[in-house]
Amino acid sequence: MKGGFAAAMHGVKLCREKDLRVGLRTTLTQFNFPQLPDLLDLMREYDVQKYYLSHLNYSGRGKRNHGVDAHRNMTRQAMTQIFERAWEDVQNGIDTDFVSGNNDADGVLLLQWITANMPEHREQMERMLRAWGGNASGAGIANIDNLGLVHPDTYWWQETVGNVREQRFADIWLNKPDPLLVELRQHPRPIKGRCGECQWLSICNGNTRTRAWAGGDMWAEDPGCYLTDAEIGLPQPELIQAMPVN
């Protein structure tokens, strides 16, 4: 709506005047990628404590917007900006949180950034990422919608595993889990394609299954992974040597 941005930022200002913690959230697309530096600066201008960058998930409205998803290089640049801003705030004693969602490849990119910038912490970071375990849809994450229907996460409304108006959530989620939940809780998951061959599968756990599902196969490789074949440990094709010209 006209004036919506100004009204939202006024709300942020009022919250901070009452010392309430505030967060800004953006879904990354090709169109708003150039605005990311300004959004991060907006955090400091309004004393905002948290920034959440959401990668586009191809379900619901996100499926309709698939064509405007950020290109892989844009995504890498955006995440690198966030890593750098987070480290700046740590060094300056600024109390902020930076979070990304819907693309567990971010953990691998963070590990690469740590390796390049503070290699002494690489081992600890990899240990923490492996303990985290990557995508947790249907295991550590659930969604209960406005009708009481239970889904594996907020992007799985096409699949229902129970209804809390008819059953206890504990029965739905723990005692008698739907076969879909049992499948999603496999670790590692039976992912196909390049994701199945990835050396970082235990860190990302196959990434976001709804993006693969949007393409027709829940266990296919995630089309939203922006890591190169070399980065995920796939064999590289041999280069054809040019023959000398006589």
MODELLER restraints for C-alpha pairs under 7 A, 6 or more apart:
rsr = mdl.restraints
at = mdl.atoms
rsr.add(forms.Gaussian(group=physical.xy_distance, feature=features.Distance(at['CA:12:A'], at['CA:22:A']), mean=6.74, stdev=0.5))
rsr.add(forms.Gaussian(group=physical.xy_distance, feature=features.Distance(at['CA:13:A'], at['CA:46:A']), mean=6.56, stdev=0.5))
rsr.add(forms.Gaussian(group=physical.xy_distance, feature=features.Distance(at['CA:21:A'], at['CA:49:A']), mean=6.13, stdev=0.5))
rsr.add(forms.Gaussian(group=physical.xy_distance, feature=features.Distance(at['CA:22:A'], at['CA:48:A']), mean=5.43, stdev=0.5))
rsr.add(forms.Gaussian(group=physical.xy_distance, feature=features.Distance(at['CA:22:A'], at['CA:49:A']), mean=5.79, stdev=0.5))
rsr.add(forms.Gaussian(group=physical.xy_distance, feature=features.Distance(at['CA:22:A'], at['CA:50:A']), mean=6.42, stdev=0.5))
rsr.add(forms.Gaussian(group=physical.xy_distance, feature=features.Distance(at['CA:23:A'], at['CA:48:A']), mean=6.06, stdev=0.5))
rsr.add(forms.Gaussian(group=physical.xy_distance, feature=features.Distance(at['CA:23:A'], at['CA:49:A']), mean=6.03, stdev=0.5))
rsr.add(forms.Gaussian(group=physical.xy_distance, feature=features.Distance(at['CA:23:A'], at['CA:50:A']), mean=4.34, stdev=0.5))
rsr.add(forms.Gaussian(group=physical.xy_distance, feature=features.Distance(at['CA:23:A'], at['CA:51:A']), mean=5.52, stdev=0.5))
rsr.add(forms.Gaussian(group=physical.xy_distance, feature=features.Distance(at['CA:24:A'], at['CA:50:A']), mean=6.33, stdev=0.5))
rsr.add(forms.Gaussian(group=physical.xy_distance, feature=features.Distance(at['CA:24:A'], at['CA:51:A']), mean=4.95, stdev=0.5))
rsr.add(forms.Gaussian(group=physical.xy_distance, feature=features.Distance(at['CA:24:A'], at['CA:52:A']), mean=6.23, stdev=0.5))
rsr.add(forms.Gaussian(group=physical.xy_distance, feature=features.Distance(at['CA:25:A'], at['CA:51:A']), mean=5.88, stdev=0.5))
rsr.add(forms.Gaussian(group=physical.xy_distance, feature=features.Distance(at['CA:25:A'], at['CA:52:A']), mean=4.63, stdev=0.5))
rsr.add(forms.Gaussian(group=physical.xy_distance, feature=features.Distance(at['CA:25:A'], at['CA:53:A']), mean=5.94, stdev=0.5))
rsr.add(forms.Gaussian(group=physical.xy_distance, feature=features.Distance(at['CA:26:A'], at['CA:52:A']), mean=6.48, stdev=0.5))
rsr.add(forms.Gaussian(group=physical.xy_distance, feature=features.Distance(at['CA:26:A'], at['CA:53:A']), mean=5.25, stdev=0.5))
rsr.add(forms.Gaussian(group=physical.xy_distance, feature=features.Distance(at['CA:26:A'], at['CA:54:A']), mean=5.96, stdev=0.5))
rsr.add(forms.Gaussian(group=physical.xy_distance, feature=features.Distance(at['CA:27:A'], at['CA:53:A']), mean=5.97, stdev=0.5))
rsr.add(forms.Gaussian(group=physical.xy_distance, feature=features.Distance(at['CA:27:A'], at['CA:54:A']), mean=4.47, stdev=0.5))
rsr.add(forms.Gaussian(group=physical.xy_distance, feature=features.Distance(at['CA:27:A'], at['CA:55:A']), mean=5.64, stdev=0.5))
rsr.add(forms.Gaussian(group=physical.xy_distance, feature=features.Distance(at['CA:27:A'], at['CA:56:A']), mean=6.10, stdev=0.5))
rsr.add(forms.Gaussian(group=physical.xy_distance, feature=features.Distance(at['CA:28:A'], at['CA:53:A']), mean=6.72, stdev=0.5))
rsr.add(forms.Gaussian(group=physical.xy_distance, feature=features.Distance(at['CA:28:A'], at['CA:54:A']), mean=6.16, stdev=0.5))
rsr.add(forms.Gaussian(group=physical.xy_distance, feature=features.Distance(at['CA:28:A'], at['CA:55:A']), mean=5.50, stdev=0.5))
rsr.add(forms.Gaussian(group=physical.xy_distance, feature=features.Distance(at['CA:28:A'], at['CA:56:A']), mean=6.44, stdev=0.5))
rsr.add(forms.Gaussian(group=physical.xy_distance, feature=features.Distance(at['CA:28:A'], at['CA:70:A']), mean=6.27, stdev=0.5))
rsr.add(forms.Gaussian(group=physical.xy_distance, feature=features.Distance(at['CA:29:A'], at['CA:68:A']), mean=5.66, stdev=0.5))
rsr.add(forms.Gaussian(group=physical.xy_distance, feature=features.Distance(at['CA:29:A'], at['CA:69:A']), mean=4.73, stdev=0.5))
rsr.add(forms.Gaussian(group=physical.xy_distance, feature=features.Distance(at['CA:29:A'], at['CA:70:A']), mean=4.41, stdev=0.5))
rsr.add(forms.Gaussian(group=physical.xy_distance, feature=features.Distance(at['CA:30:A'], at['CA:68:A']), mean=5.67, stdev=0.5))
rsr.add(forms.Gaussian(group=physical.xy_distance, feature=features.Distance(at['CA:30:A'], at['CA:69:A']), mean=5.95, stdev=0.5))
rsr.add(forms.Gaussian(group=physical.xy_distance, feature=features.Distance(at['CA:30:A'], at['CA:70:A']), mean=4.43, stdev=0.5))
rsr.add(forms.Gaussian(group=physical.xy_distance, feature=features.Distance(at['CA:30:A'], at['CA:71:A']), mean=6.83, stdev=0.5))
rsr.add(forms.Gaussian(group=physical.xy_distance, feature=features.Distance(at['CA:49:A'], at['CA:95:A']), mean=6.50, stdev=0.5))
rsr.add(forms.Gaussian(group=physical.xy_distance, feature=features.Distance(at['CA:49:A'], at['CA:96:A']), mean=4.49, stdev=0.5))
rsr.add(forms.Gaussian(group=physical.xy_distance, feature=features.Distance(at['CA:49:A'], at['CA:97:A']), mean=6.17, stdev=0.5))
rsr.add(forms.Gaussian(group=physical.xy_distance, feature=features.Distance(at['CA:50:A'], at['CA:96:A']), mean=5.50, stdev=0.5))
rsr.add(forms.Gaussian(group=physical.xy_distance, feature=features.Distance(at['CA:50:A'], at['CA:97:A']), mean=4.61, stdev=0.5))
rsr.add(forms.Gaussian(group=physical.xy_distance, feature=features.Distance(at['CA:50:A'], at['CA:98:A']), mean=5.79, stdev=0.5))
rsr.add(forms.Gaussian(group=physical.xy_distance, feature=features.Distance(at['CA:51:A'], at['CA:97:A']), mean=6.42, stdev=0.5))
rsr.add(forms.Gaussian(group=physical.xy_distance, feature=features.Distance(at['CA:51:A'], at['CA:98:A']), mean=5.02, stdev=0.5))
rsr.add(forms.Gaussian(group=physical.xy_distance, feature=features.Distance(at['CA:51:A'], at['CA:99:A']), mean=6.26, stdev=0.5))
rsr.add(forms.Gaussian(group=physical.xy_distance, feature=features.Distance(at['CA:52:A'], at['CA:98:A']), mean=6.02, stdev=0.5))
rsr.add(forms.Gaussian(group=physical.xy_distance, feature=features.Distance(at['CA:52:A'], at['CA:99:A']), mean=4.68, stdev=0.5))
rsr.add(forms.Gaussian(group=physical.xy_distance, feature=features.Distance(at['CA:52:A'], at['CA:100:A']), mean=5.49, stdev=0.5))
rsr.add(forms.Gaussian(group=physical.xy_distance, feature=features.Distance(at['CA:53:A'], at['CA:99:A']), mean=6.28, stdev=0.5))
rsr.add(forms.Gaussian(group=physical.xy_distance, feature=features.Distance(at['CA:53:A'], at['CA:100:A']), mean=4.64, stdev=0.5))
rsr.add(forms.Gaussian(group=physical.xy_distance, feature=features.Distance(at['CA:53:A'], at['CA:101:A']), mean=6.45, stdev=0.5))
rsr.add(forms.Gaussian(group=physical.xy_distance, feature=features.Distance(at['CA:54:A'], at['CA:100:A']), mean=5.61, stdev=0.5))
rsr.add(forms.Gaussian(group=physical.xy_distance, feature=features.Distance(at['CA:54:A'], at['CA:101:A']), mean=4.82, stdev=0.5))
rsr.add(forms.Gaussian(group=physical.xy_distance, feature=features.Distance(at['CA:54:A'], at['CA:102:A']), mean=6.19, stdev=0.5))
rsr.add(forms.Gaussian(group=physical.xy_distance, feature=features.Distance(at['CA:55:A'], at['CA:101:A']), mean=6.14, stdev=0.5))
rsr.add(forms.Gaussian(group=physical.xy_distance, feature=features.Distance(at['CA:55:A'], at['CA:102:A']), mean=5.35, stdev=0.5))
rsr.add(forms.Gaussian(group=physical.xy_distance, feature=features.Distance(at['CA:55:A'], at['CA:103:A']), mean=6.23, stdev=0.5))
rsr.add(forms.Gaussian(group=physical.xy_distance, feature=features.Distance(at['CA:56:A'], at['CA:62:A']), mean=6.23, stdev=0.5))
rsr.add(forms.Gaussian(group=physical.xy_distance, feature=features.Distance(at['CA:56:A'], at['CA:69:A']), mean=6.19, stdev=0.5))
rsr.add(forms.Gaussian(group=physical.xy_distance, feature=features.Distance(at['CA:57:A'], at['CA:102:A']), mean=6.63, stdev=0.5))
rsr.add(forms.Gaussian(group=physical.xy_distance, feature=features.Distance(at['CA:57:A'], at['CA:211:A']), mean=6.08, stdev=0.5))
rsr.add(forms.Gaussian(group=physical.xy_distance, feature=features.Distance(at['CA:58:A'], at['CA:66:A']), mean=6.05, stdev=0.5))
rsr.add(forms.Gaussian(group=physical.xy_distance, feature=features.Distance(at['CA:58:A'], at['CA:210:A']), mean=6.75, stdev=0.5))
rsr.add(forms.Gaussian(group=physical.xy_distance, feature=features.Distance(at['CA:58:A'], at['CA:211:A']), mean=5.15, stdev=0.5))
rsr.add(forms.Gaussian(group=physical.xy_distance, feature=features.Distance(at['CA:58:A'], at['CA:214:A']), mean=6.27, stdev=0.5))
rsr.add(forms.Gaussian(group=physical.xy_distance, feature=features.Distance(at['CA:59:A'], at['CA:155:A']), mean=6.03, stdev=0.5))
rsr.add(forms.Gaussian(group=physical.xy_distance, feature=features.Distance(at['CA:59:A'], at['CA:210:A']), mean=6.78, stdev=0.5))
rsr.add(forms.Gaussian(group=physical.xy_distance, feature=features.Distance(at['CA:59:A'], at['CA:214:A']), mean=6.83, stdev=0.5))
rsr.add(forms.Gaussian(group=physical.xy_distance, feature=features.Distance(at['CA:72:A'], at['CA:226:A']), mean=4.96, stdev=0.5))
rsr.add(forms.Gaussian(group=physical.xy_distance, feature=features.Distance(at['CA:86:A'], at['CA:98:A']), mean=6.52, stdev=0.5))
rsr.add(forms.Gaussian(group=physical.xy_distance, feature=features.Distance(at['CA:102:A'], at['CA:208:A']), mean=6.27, stdev=0.5))
rsr.add(forms.Gaussian(group=physical.xy_distance, feature=features.Distance(at['CA:103:A'], at['CA:207:A']), mean=6.01, stdev=0.5))
rsr.add(forms.Gaussian(group=physical.xy_distance, feature=features.Distance(at['CA:103:A'], at['CA:208:A']), mean=6.42, stdev=0.5))
rsr.add(forms.Gaussian(group=physical.xy_distance, feature=features.Distance(at['CA:104:A'], at['CA:134:A']), mean=5.95, stdev=0.5))
rsr.add(forms.Gaussian(group=physical.xy_distance, feature=features.Distance(at['CA:104:A'], at['CA:135:A']), mean=6.33, stdev=0.5))
rsr.add(forms.Gaussian(group=physical.xy_distance, feature=features.Distance(at['CA:104:A'], at['CA:204:A']), mean=4.92, stdev=0.5))
rsr.add(forms.Gaussian(group=physical.xy_distance, feature=features.Distance(at['CA:104:A'], at['CA:207:A']), mean=5.12, stdev=0.5))
rsr.add(forms.Gaussian(group=physical.xy_distance, feature=features.Distance(at['CA:105:A'], at['CA:204:A']), mean=6.11, stdev=0.5))
rsr.add(forms.Gaussian(group=physical.xy_distance, feature=features.Distance(at['CA:105:A'], at['CA:207:A']), mean=6.86, stdev=0.5))
rsr.add(forms.Gaussian(group=physical.xy_distance, feature=features.Distance(at['CA:105:A'], at['CA:225:A']), mean=6.19, stdev=0.5))
rsr.add(forms.Gaussian(group=physical.xy_distance, feature=features.Distance(at['CA:107:A'], at['CA:129:A']), mean=6.81, stdev=0.5))
rsr.add(forms.Gaussian(group=physical.xy_distance, feature=features.Distance(at['CA:111:A'], at['CA:122:A']), mean=6.71, stdev=0.5))
rsr.add(forms.Gaussian(group=physical.xy_distance, feature=features.Distance(at['CA:111:A'], at['CA:125:A']), mean=6.61, stdev=0.5))
rsr.add(forms.Gaussian(group=physical.xy_distance, feature=features.Distance(at['CA:111:A'], at['CA:126:A']), mean=6.60, stdev=0.5))
rsr.add(forms.Gaussian(group=physical.xy_distance, feature=features.Distance(at['CA:114:A'], at['CA:121:A']), mean=6.87, stdev=0.5))
rsr.add(forms.Gaussian(group=physical.xy_distance, feature=features.Distance(at['CA:114:A'], at['CA:122:A']), mean=5.92, stdev=0.5))
rsr.add(forms.Gaussian(group=physical.xy_distance, feature=features.Distance(at['CA:115:A'], at['CA:122:A']), mean=5.39, stdev=0.5))
rsr.add(forms.Gaussian(group=physical.xy_distance, feature=features.Distance(at['CA:129:A'], at['CA:203:A']), mean=5.84, stdev=0.5))
rsr.add(forms.Gaussian(group=physical.xy_distance, feature=features.Distance(at['CA:130:A'], at['CA:202:A']), mean=6.24, stdev=0.5))
rsr.add(forms.Gaussian(group=physical.xy_distance, feature=features.Distance(at['CA:130:A'], at['CA:203:A']), mean=4.89, stdev=0.5))
rsr.add(forms.Gaussian(group=physical.xy_distance, feature=features.Distance(at['CA:133:A'], at['CA:202:A']), mean=6.24, stdev=0.5))
rsr.add(forms.Gaussian(group=physical.xy_distance, feature=features.Distance(at['CA:133:A'], at['CA:203:A']), mean=5.27, stdev=0.5))
rsr.add(forms.Gaussian(group=physical.xy_distance, feature=features.Distance(at['CA:133:A'], at['CA:204:A']), mean=6.48, stdev=0.5))
rsr.add(forms.Gaussian(group=physical.xy_distance, feature=features.Distance(at['CA:133:A'], at['CA:205:A']), mean=6.49, stdev=0.5))
rsr.add(forms.Gaussian(group=physical.xy_distance, feature=features.Distance(at['CA:134:A'], at['CA:203:A']), mean=5.14, stdev=0.5))
rsr.add(forms.Gaussian(group=physical.xy_distance, feature=features.Distance(at['CA:134:A'], at['CA:204:A']), mean=3.95, stdev=0.5))
rsr.add(forms.Gaussian(group=physical.xy_distance, feature=features.Distance(at['CA:134:A'], at['CA:205:A']), mean=4.99, stdev=0.5))
rsr.add(forms.Gaussian(group=physical.xy_distance, feature=features.Distance(at['CA:135:A'], at['CA:204:A']), mean=5.89, stdev=0.5))
rsr.add(forms.Gaussian(group=physical.xy_distance, feature=features.Distance(at['CA:135:A'], at['CA:205:A']), mean=5.47, stdev=0.5))
rsr.add(forms.Gaussian(group=physical.xy_distance, feature=features.Distance(at['CA:135:A'], at['CA:207:A']), mean=5.54, stdev=0.5))
rsr.add(forms.Gaussian(group=physical.xy_distance, feature=features.Distance(at['CA:135:A'], at['CA:208:A']), mean=6.61, stdev=0.5))
rsr.add(forms.Gaussian(group=physical.xy_distance, feature=features.Distance(at['CA:137:A'], at['CA:152:A']), mean=5.37, stdev=0.5))
rsr.add(forms.Gaussian(group=physical.xy_distance, feature=features.Distance(at['CA:137:A'], at['CA:153:A']), mean=5.53, stdev=0.5))
rsr.add(forms.Gaussian(group=physical.xy_distance, feature=features.Distance(at['CA:137:A'], at['CA:184:A']), mean=6.93, stdev=0.5))
rsr.add(forms.Gaussian(group=physical.xy_distance, feature=features.Distance(at['CA:138:A'], at['CA:152:A']), mean=4.07, stdev=0.5))
rsr.add(forms.Gaussian(group=physical.xy_distance, feature=features.Distance(at['CA:138:A'], at['CA:153:A']), mean=6.51, stdev=0.5))
rsr.add(forms.Gaussian(group=physical.xy_distance, feature=features.Distance(at['CA:138:A'], at['CA:181:A']), mean=5.22, stdev=0.5))
rsr.add(forms.Gaussian(group=physical.xy_distance, feature=features.Distance(at['CA:138:A'], at['CA:184:A']), mean=5.84, stdev=0.5))
rsr.add(forms.Gaussian(group=physical.xy_distance, feature=features.Distance(at['CA:138:A'], at['CA:185:A']), mean=6.57, stdev=0.5))
rsr.add(forms.Gaussian(group=physical.xy_distance, feature=features.Distance(at['CA:139:A'], at['CA:185:A']), mean=5.60, stdev=0.5))
rsr.add(forms.Gaussian(group=physical.xy_distance, feature=features.Distance(at['CA:141:A'], at['CA:152:A']), mean=6.66, stdev=0.5))
rsr.add(forms.Gaussian(group=physical.xy_distance, feature=features.Distance(at['CA:141:A'], at['CA:153:A']), mean=5.85, stdev=0.5))
rsr.add(forms.Gaussian(group=physical.xy_distance, feature=features.Distance(at['CA:142:A'], at['CA:151:A']), mean=6.03, stdev=0.5))
rsr.add(forms.Gaussian(group=physical.xy_distance, feature=features.Distance(at['CA:142:A'], at['CA:152:A']), mean=4.94, stdev=0.5))
rsr.add(forms.Gaussian(group=physical.xy_distance, feature=features.Distance(at['CA:142:A'], at['CA:153:A']), mean=4.70, stdev=0.5))
rsr.add(forms.Gaussian(group=physical.xy_distance, feature=features.Distance(at['CA:143:A'], at['CA:150:A']), mean=5.61, stdev=0.5))
rsr.add(forms.Gaussian(group=physical.xy_distance, feature=features.Distance(at['CA:143:A'], at['CA:151:A']), mean=5.01, stdev=0.5))
rsr.add(forms.Gaussian(group=physical.xy_distance, feature=features.Distance(at['CA:143:A'], at['CA:152:A']), mean=6.14, stdev=0.5))
rsr.add(forms.Gaussian(group=physical.xy_distance, feature=features.Distance(at['CA:143:A'], at['CA:153:A']), mean=4.73, stdev=0.5))
rsr.add(forms.Gaussian(group=physical.xy_distance, feature=features.Distance(at['CA:143:A'], at['CA:154:A']), mean=5.29, stdev=0.5))
rsr.add(forms.Gaussian(group=physical.xy_distance, feature=features.Distance(at['CA:144:A'], at['CA:150:A']), mean=4.51, stdev=0.5))
rsr.add(forms.Gaussian(group=physical.xy_distance, feature=features.Distance(at['CA:144:A'], at['CA:151:A']), mean=6.34, stdev=0.5))
rsr.add(forms.Gaussian(group=physical.xy_distance, feature=features.Distance(at['CA:148:A'], at['CA:163:A']), mean=5.21, stdev=0.5))
rsr.add(forms.Gaussian(group=physical.xy_distance, feature=features.Distance(at['CA:148:A'], at['CA:164:A']), mean=5.25, stdev=0.5))
rsr.add(forms.Gaussian(group=physical.xy_distance, feature=features.Distance(at['CA:148:A'], at['CA:165:A']), mean=5.84, stdev=0.5))
rsr.add(forms.Gaussian(group=physical.xy_distance, feature=features.Distance(at['CA:149:A'], at['CA:160:A']), mean=6.34, stdev=0.5))
rsr.add(forms.Gaussian(group=physical.xy_distance, feature=features.Distance(at['CA:149:A'], at['CA:162:A']), mean=5.88, stdev=0.5))
rsr.add(forms.Gaussian(group=physical.xy_distance, feature=features.Distance(at['CA:149:A'], at['CA:163:A']), mean=4.33, stdev=0.5))
rsr.add(forms.Gaussian(group=physical.xy_distance, feature=features.Distance(at['CA:149:A'], at['CA:164:A']), mean=6.56, stdev=0.5))
rsr.add(forms.Gaussian(group=physical.xy_distance, feature=features.Distance(at['CA:150:A'], at['CA:160:A']), mean=5.67, stdev=0.5))
rsr.add(forms.Gaussian(group=physical.xy_distance, feature=features.Distance(at['CA:150:A'], at['CA:161:A']), mean=5.63, stdev=0.5))
rsr.add(forms.Gaussian(group=physical.xy_distance, feature=features.Distance(at['CA:150:A'], at['CA:162:A']), mean=5.26, stdev=0.5))
rsr.add(forms.Gaussian(group=physical.xy_distance, feature=features.Distance(at['CA:150:A'], at['CA:163:A']), mean=5.64, stdev=0.5))
rsr.add(forms.Gaussian(group=physical.xy_distance, feature=features.Distance(at['CA:151:A'], at['CA:157:A']), mean=6.06, stdev=0.5))
rsr.add(forms.Gaussian(group=physical.xy_distance, feature=features.Distance(at['CA:151:A'], at['CA:159:A']), mean=6.19, stdev=0.5))
rsr.add(forms.Gaussian(group=physical.xy_distance, feature=features.Distance(at['CA:151:A'], at['CA:160:A']), mean=5.06, stdev=0.5))
rsr.add(forms.Gaussian(group=physical.xy_distance, feature=features.Distance(at['CA:151:A'], at['CA:161:A']), mean=5.90, stdev=0.5))
rsr.add(forms.Gaussian(group=physical.xy_distance, feature=features.Distance(at['CA:155:A'], at['CA:210:A']), mean=6.86, stdev=0.5))
rsr.add(forms.Gaussian(group=physical.xy_distance, feature=features.Distance(at['CA:156:A'], at['CA:210:A']), mean=6.87, stdev=0.5))
rsr.add(forms.Gaussian(group=physical.xy_distance, feature=features.Distance(at['CA:161:A'], at['CA:178:A']), mean=5.64, stdev=0.5))
rsr.add(forms.Gaussian(group=physical.xy_distance, feature=features.Distance(at['CA:162:A'], at['CA:172:A']), mean=5.92, stdev=0.5))
rsr.add(forms.Gaussian(group=physical.xy_distance, feature=features.Distance(at['CA:187:A'], at['CA:205:A']), mean=6.92, stdev=0.5))
rsr.add(forms.Gaussian(group=physical.xy_distance, feature=features.Distance(at['CA:188:A'], at['CA:201:A']), mean=6.99, stdev=0.5))
rsr.add(forms.Gaussian(group=physical.xy_distance, feature=features.Distance(at['CA:188:A'], at['CA:202:A']), mean=6.26, stdev=0.5))
rsr.add(forms.Gaussian(group=physical.xy_distance, feature=features.Distance(at['CA:188:A'], at['CA:205:A']), mean=6.03, stdev=0.5))
rsr.add(forms.Gaussian(group=physical.xy_distance, feature=features.Distance(at['CA:189:A'], at['CA:205:A']), mean=6.53, stdev=0.5))
rsr.add(forms.Gaussian(group=physical.xy_distance, feature=features.Distance(at['CA:189:A'], at['CA:206:A']), mean=6.74, stdev=0.5))
rsr.add(forms.Gaussian(group=physical.xy_distance, feature=features.Distance(at['CA:190:A'], at['CA:219:A']), mean=6.67, stdev=0.5))
rsr.add(forms.Gaussian(group=physical.xy_distance, feature=features.Distance(at['CA:191:A'], at['CA:206:A']), mean=6.29, stdev=0.5))
rsr.add(forms.Gaussian(group=physical.xy_distance, feature=features.Distance(at['CA:191:A'], at['CA:219:A']), mean=4.89, stdev=0.5))
rsr.add(forms.Gaussian(group=physical.xy_distance, feature=features.Distance(at['CA:191:A'], at['CA:220:A']), mean=6.03, stdev=0.5))
rsr.add(forms.Gaussian(group=physical.xy_distance, feature=features.Distance(at['CA:191:A'], at['CA:221:A']), mean=6.52, stdev=0.5))
rsr.add(forms.Gaussian(group=physical.xy_distance, feature=features.Distance(at['CA:192:A'], at['CA:219:A']), mean=5.92, stdev=0.5))
rsr.add(forms.Gaussian(group=physical.xy_distance, feature=features.Distance(at['CA:192:A'], at['CA:220:A']), mean=4.96, stdev=0.5))
rsr.add(forms.Gaussian(group=physical.xy_distance, feature=features.Distance(at['CA:192:A'], at['CA:221:A']), mean=5.66, stdev=0.5))
rsr.add(forms.Gaussian(group=physical.xy_distance, feature=features.Distance(at['CA:193:A'], at['CA:220:A']), mean=6.29, stdev=0.5))
rsr.add(forms.Gaussian(group=physical.xy_distance, feature=features.Distance(at['CA:193:A'], at['CA:221:A']), mean=5.22, stdev=0.5))
rsr.add(forms.Gaussian(group=physical.xy_distance, feature=features.Distance(at['CA:194:A'], at['CA:221:A']), mean=6.09, stdev=0.5))
rsr.add(forms.Gaussian(group=physical.xy_distance, feature=features.Distance(at['CA:195:A'], at['CA:201:A']), mean=6.93, stdev=0.5))
rsr.add(forms.Gaussian(group=physical.xy_distance, feature=features.Distance(at['CA:195:A'], at['CA:206:A']), mean=6.10, stdev=0.5))
rsr.add(forms.Gaussian(group=physical.xy_distance, feature=features.Distance(at['CA:195:A'], at['CA:221:A']), mean=5.03, stdev=0.5))
rsr.add(forms.Gaussian(group=physical.xy_distance, feature=features.Distance(at['CA:195:A'], at['CA:222:A']), mean=6.92, stdev=0.5))
rsr.add(forms.Gaussian(group=physical.xy_distance, feature=features.Distance(at['CA:198:A'], at['CA:232:A']), mean=5.00, stdev=0.5))
rsr.add(forms.Gaussian(group=physical.xy_distance, feature=features.Distance(at['CA:198:A'], at['CA:233:A']), mean=6.20, stdev=0.5))
rsr.add(forms.Gaussian(group=physical.xy_distance, feature=features.Distance(at['CA:198:A'], at['CA:234:A']), mean=6.87, stdev=0.5))
rsr.add(forms.Gaussian(group=physical.xy_distance, feature=features.Distance(at['CA:199:A'], at['CA:232:A']), mean=5.48, stdev=0.5))
rsr.add(forms.Gaussian(group=physical.xy_distance, feature=features.Distance(at['CA:199:A'], at['CA:233:A']), mean=5.69, stdev=0.5))
rsr.add(forms.Gaussian(group=physical.xy_distance, feature=features.Distance(at['CA:200:A'], at['CA:232:A']), mean=6.47, stdev=0.5))
rsr.add(forms.Gaussian(group=physical.xy_distance, feature=features.Distance(at['CA:207:A'], at['CA:222:A']), mean=6.48, stdev=0.5))
rsr.add(forms.Gaussian(group=physical.xy_distance, feature=features.Distance(at['CA:208:A'], at['CA:222:A']), mean=6.55, stdev=0.5))
rsr.add(forms.Gaussian(group=physical.xy_distance, feature=features.Distance(at['CA:209:A'], at['CA:218:A']), mean=5.66, stdev=0.5))
rsr.add(forms.Gaussian(group=physical.xy_distance, feature=features.Distance(at['CA:209:A'], at['CA:219:A']), mean=6.92, stdev=0.5))
rsr.add(forms.Gaussian(group=physical.xy_distance, feature=features.Distance(at['CA:209:A'], at['CA:222:A']), mean=6.84, stdev=0.5))
rsr.add(forms.Gaussian(group=physical.xy_distance, feature=features.Distance(at['CA:210:A'], at['CA:218:A']), mean=6.80, stdev=0.5))
rsr.add(forms.Gaussian(group=physical.xy_distance, feature=features.Distance(at['CA:211:A'], at['CA:222:A']), mean=6.15, stdev=0.5))
rsr.add(forms.Gaussian(group=physical.xy_distance, feature=features.Distance(at['CA:211:A'], at['CA:223:A']), mean=6.71, stdev=0.5))
rsr.add(forms.Gaussian(group=physical.xy_distance, feature=features.Distance(at['CA:212:A'], at['CA:218:A']), mean=5.19, stdev=0.5))
rsr.add(forms.Gaussian(group=physical.xy_distance, feature=features.Distance(at['CA:212:A'], at['CA:219:A']), mean=6.66, stdev=0.5))
rsr.add(forms.Gaussian(group=physical.xy_distance, feature=features.Distance(at['CA:212:A'], at['CA:220:A']), mean=5.52, stdev=0.5))
rsr.add(forms.Gaussian(group=physical.xy_distance, feature=features.Distance(at['CA:212:A'], at['CA:221:A']), mean=6.31, stdev=0.5))
rsr.add(forms.Gaussian(group=physical.xy_distance, feature=features.Distance(at['CA:212:A'], at['CA:222:A']), mean=5.16, stdev=0.5))
rsr.add(forms.Gaussian(group=physical.xy_distance, feature=features.Distance(at['CA:212:A'], at['CA:223:A']), mean=6.60, stdev=0.5))
rsr.add(forms.Gaussian(group=physical.xy_distance, feature=features.Distance(at['CA:230:A'], at['CA:236:A']), mean=6.75, stdev=0.5))
